[in-house]
Amino acid sequence: SQQGEEDPQALSIQEGENATMNCSYKTSINNLQWYRQNSGRGLVHLILIRSNEREKHSGRLRVTLDTSKKSSSLLITASRAADTASYFCATAGGGSEKLVFGKGTKLTVNP
Amino acid sequence: EAGVAQSPRYKIIEKRQSVAFWCNPISGHATLYWYQQILGQGPKLLIQFQNNGVVDDSQLPKDRFSAERLKGVDSTLKIQPAKLEDSAVYLCASSLKFNTGELFFGEGSRLTVL
């Protein structure tokens, strides 16, 4: 079964707006990762946040992690049409070493 | 640096036929993964290798799926016989070390079973 659950399932915004996606998980983790997948392509790693970290930045990306609520959020600021993709959270830990992916959020950025 | 290579990119077969997918990971990456991604869902881990040993194959349908990683480099995933529900994208990924973060994915092999 899959660990992470992204919310919303789909998100449509205008270029320049911010996009926020959430991920909830069920068991304890060692780290949580976010990946992007363009249509028909493989997944690309965006950012990793460890269980002892609360916030991490990478360019226009900001990830937060709240282990007490078992949730994470991915914020993309000043979105661009090229950010149109599906975004997946993936968790590692909880007694298992494998990386488990959620179902993803499909983001559409309209020019 | 060359990425993860997969072939074929697309394959159409009829049910009960067999198919094989090939993956060449990034040079020096010890860990190799095969994921199955059904349309509209997230990737599901089928099997994970550390060098040429299997670390996790708990979700691999062993009655029809098999995978090997000879010499700890290339890997092949085989399905025999295929079922309609095997229609999916098969993603290969590799990482430098076991359980240390970032996975690098190939473009995937899209299988359609008719």
Contacts between the chains, C-beta under 8 A, distances in Angstrom:
chain1	res1	chain2	res2	distance
A	2	B	42	6.0
A	2	B	44	7.3
A	4	B	42	7.7
A	30	B	99	7.8
A	31	B	101	6.7
A	33	B	101	7.1
A	33	B	102	7.3
A	35	B	103	8.0
A	41	B	107	5.9
A	41	B	108	7.6
A	42	B	4	7.5
A	42	B	91	6.0
A	42	B	93	7.9
A	42	B	105	3.6
A	42	B	106	5.3
A	42	B	107	4.8
A	42	B	108	5.5
A	43	B	43	7.0
A	43	B	91	7.1
A	43	B	93	7.6
A	43	B	103	7.5
A	43	B	105	4.5
A	44	B	105	7.2
A	45	B	102	4.5
A	45	B	103	6.4
A	45	B	104	7.3
A	48	B	101	5.1
A	48	B	102	6.5
A	88	B	42	5.3
A	88	B	43	7.6
A	90	B	42	7.9
A	92	B	99	6.5
A	96	B	56	7.8
A	97	B	55	7.1
A	97	B	56	7.3
A	97	B	98	7.2
A	97	B	99	4.6
A	98	B	45	5.1
A	98	B	48	6.1
A	98	B	56	5.3
A	99	B	33	7.8
A	99	B	45	7.1
A	99	B	103	6.5
A	100	B	45	7.1
A	101	B	35	7.8
A	101	B	42	3.7
A	101	B	43	4.9
A	101	B	44	7.4
A	102	B	42	5.2
A	103	B	40	7.6
A	103	B	41	5.5
A	103	B	42	4.9
A	104	B	41	7.8
A	104	B	42	5.4
